[in-house]
Amino acid sequence: MMNSSLGDLNATENYDGYNNAREHTEQLTLSDVEVILWRGIILMVCCIGFVGNGYIIWLLGFQMKRNCFTTFILNLAIADFWFLTFIVIYFIYAFINMLEGILGFICSSLSHMMYVNAHFLMTAISIDRCVAVLFPIWHRCSRPKYLSPAVCVFLWIASFLLVGTVDIMMVTKLILNDSLSSLYFLVTAIVCLPLITLSTVVLFIKVCIKSNQKNQGRLLLMILITLLCFLILSFPLSVFAVIASFFSIEHETKLGYLILLFSCLNSSINPVIYFLVGRKKGARSKESMKVRLQNVFKEGEATGGR
């Protein structure tokens, strides 16, 4: 049985072996039943996220023409889908006590990469929407056509290099300071948190208070809700990981599972937000839901990116 839910955050501990985790088993504050309950809840949330993100990937990837905004949303759905996938794989192998050596290291590293990339993508989305609201003419007429795909490719490469480099250096003992194992979480906390917070405030002031355009309401409402949920549910994992790593704080097991649950919930809730905001009152058929989602995602294109 693994040390705690936040044991997932340290790839070195996973790689160094299962014996270290067993040595700390006696320190657990949760009973086996409580651990199974927490993992079961997280797995159920992940299953919901599979369905929702899978539908968004299918819709934006194969059913409608992508624009600058939906390109970001598609990549975010892919990152969330794979983050949930690796969490599920990790827990399944944890149940059967097979998290030894390279397997735990791979699952942990890949989940970290998806987590970091989701933060990068949310930062790009928030900045893009701020630019669209503050400089609508430039966003409509002068914005490079392939800027969104290029940014997404760059962010995928950056997240893989950042997490991969740190984890490999930890495994090969090139980094002896354990606090640096959470370097990528520190990067997301320092870089992404201020930018997303500032963008959220700007969007709220510009759109909800000063804007009188009704036709851009649904799209920006969806973005604002998504950003707020991201700040509330996802960032605690980065903050907690950095604090626990740099100050050698023994994290409570219940708190660890709760923070991990919040992060999985954030990766699962975005499709629900799209559905609720895009759903037309009285529309019950699946086709009408699809049409409403298409209308919301295309709204930014119709209003000049706003």
N, C-alpha and C positions, 0 to 999 in steps of 0.2 A: 504494500500500500504506500502511495507516495506521501511525501512529507506534508504537503498542503496544496491548495489550489494555486497559490502563488509560487510553488516550486516550479511551475511551468515557466516562470519568468527567467530562471537561471539556466541557460543551456549548458553551462559547465557542470553543474550538479547532475544534470541528466546524463551527460556523457561520461563523467567520472565513474558512474556505476550505481547500481541499485543498492549496494551495501550501505552507503552513506545514508540513504533515505531510511533504510531499516533501522539504523542506529538512532534516528530521531523519532521513531514511531512512538516511543514511550512518552514523548513530550506533547503529543496531540491532545488537544482539549475536547475534540469531538469523538463521540463513540463511532463504531463502525456503521451503525444504523444511520446516524446523522450524516456521515460522509456519503453513504450511498444515496441518501435523500437529496443532499445538495447536488451531487453529480446527476441524479435523475432529473432534477428540475432544470439544470443547465442543458442536459441533453434534449429535453423537450423543447426548450427555447431554441436550441440549434436546429431542431427538425422544422420548426415553424419558419426559421430563417432560410432553410434550404428551399422550401416551397416558394416563399416570397421573392427571394433574390433570384431563384431559378426562373420565375415568371418574368421578372424585369429583364434578365439577360436574354431570354427568348424573345420578348417583345421588342427591346431596343436593338438587339443584335440581328434579328431576322425578319421582323414584321413591319418596321418603319424606318424611314430614311433618317439618318443621324444628322444632328446639327451640332453647333459648338457646345451647347449645354448638355444634350443627351449623351455626348461622348464621355463627359466626365461622370455622369450618372451610371452609364454602362460599366465603366472601369471601377467605380466605387462598388457596384453590385458584385462584380467579379472578385474584388478584394474581400468583401464581406463573406461571400459564399465560401471561399477557400479558407478564410480564417475560421469559420464555423466548422468546416470539414476537418481541419487539423486538430481542433479542440476535441471533436468527437473521436477521431482516431486515437488521440492521446488517452482519453478517458476509457475507451474500449480496451486498449492494451493495458491500462492501469488496472482495470477490473480483473484481468487474467494474469496480472503480475508479469508482464513481458516488457516493461520499460527499462531494459538493460542496454547500456552502451549506446551504439550509434543510432538506434531506433528512437530513443527519447530525444537525442540531440537533434535529429532531423525534424521530428514533429514540432519540437519547441522552436527551432530556428525558423521554420517555414511559417508557423503561426505568428511569430514576431514580425516577419517580413510583411505579412498581410496586414497586421495591425498598424505598423508604421506607415505602410503605403496608403491605408485608408485615411490616416491623419493627413498625409501629404495631399491626397486628393480632395479632402474636405477643405483644406486651406486654399487650394487652387479654385474650388467651386465658390467659396466665399469671396475671394478676391475678384474673380470673374464677374460675379453678380454685382459687386460694388462698382466696378468699372462700368458695367452695363447701365446701372442706375445713375451714376454721376456723370458719365460721358456717353450718353445714348447714341449720339450721331457718329462718334468715332467707332463705337462698338458695332454699329450697324454697317458702316460704310468702309472703314479703314482697318478693321481688325483682320489680321492675316487668316486666310481660309483654313490653313492646316495648323494653326496655333494650338488648338485643343489636343489633337492627336499627338503633336510633338511634345507638349507638356506632359501628357499621360505617359508616353514612352520614357521621357526623362525621369519622371517620378518613380516608375517601376524600377528602372535601372538604379536610381539613387537609393531606394529602400533595400534592394537586394545587396548592393555594395556595402551600405552602412551596416546592416545586420550581419551579413555574411563575413565581413572583415573582422568585426568585433568578436563574433562567435569563434571564428577560426583562430584568431589570436589567443583567445582564452583556452581553447582546446590544446593548442600547441605550446601553451605556457609562455607565449611572448608577452602576455600581460599578466603580471602577478598580483595586481591590485584587484580584488574581487569587486570593488565598487565600480570599476569601469565596465563591468559586464552589463550594466544598465545604461550605457552611454546612449543607445538609440532612444530609450525612453526619456532621457534628459533632453535630447534634441527635440523630440516632439513637444515636450513641456515648455522649452524655452522659445522655440521657433513657431510652432503651430498654435499654441494656446493664445498668445497675444494677438496674432493676426486674425484668428477666427473670432475672438472676442470683439476686437475692434470692428471687423466687418459686420458682425451681428448687430452691434450698436448702430453703425452707420445705416444699415438696411432698415432697421426698426425706425430710426428717426426720419429717414428720407421717405420711406414708403408708407408706414403706418400713421405717421403724424402729418407729413407735409404733402403726400401724394394724394391726388383726387382722381387718379385714373383707375377705373374699375376693372378694365380689361386685363390689367397685370396683377390683379389681386391674388388669384389662386396660385400662380406660379411662385410669387414671392412669399406668400403665406406658407407654402410647402417648404421653401428654402429656409425660412426663419424657424419653423418648427423643427426641421431636420438639424439645423445648427444648434439650437437650444438643447435638443435631446443629446446631440453629440457632446456638447460641453458638460452636461450633467452626468451622462452615463459612461462615456468612454475615457475621458481624461483622468478620472480618479485612479485608473490602473497605472498610468504613467507616473502620476505624482506619488502614489504609494510605492511603486517599484523603486523610484529614485530615492525616496526617503529611507526605505528599508535597506537599500543597498549601501548608501553612503554613510549612514549612521548606525549600521549593524543592528537594526531594530528587529526584535523577534515579533513577527506579525502573528496576530491571532488567527487561528484557522477559520473561524466563522467569518471574520472580516475579509480574509483572503477569498473565500468562496463567494461572498457577497459582491465584492468588487469584480471578480471574474464573471459572475452572473450579469452584472450591469453591462460589462463590455460585450458579452454575447447578446444581451437584449438590444444594445445599440446597433449591432450588426444585423439584427433581425427585424428591427422596427421600421426601417426606412421604407420598405415596400408597403407596409400598413399605412404610413403617412401619405404616400403617393395615392393609394386607393381611396382613403378617406377624404383627402382634399380634392381629388379629381372626380369623385363619384357625384353623379347628378342625382338630386333627390327624386325618388320614385323609380330610378333605373334599377332593374333587378336582373336582367339578363347578362350573361358573360360578355356578349358582344358589346352591349352598351358600356360596360365597365372598361373594356379595351378602348373603345372610342373616346371615353372621357380621359383616360390616361394619355392617349395620343394627343388630345386637344391641350391638355396641361403641358405636356413636354414640348409641344410646338408653339406654345403661347409666347415664349421668349423670342422665337424667330419672327412671329407675326407682329410683335410690338417693338421690333428693333433691338432685340436682345434683352429687353427689360422684363 
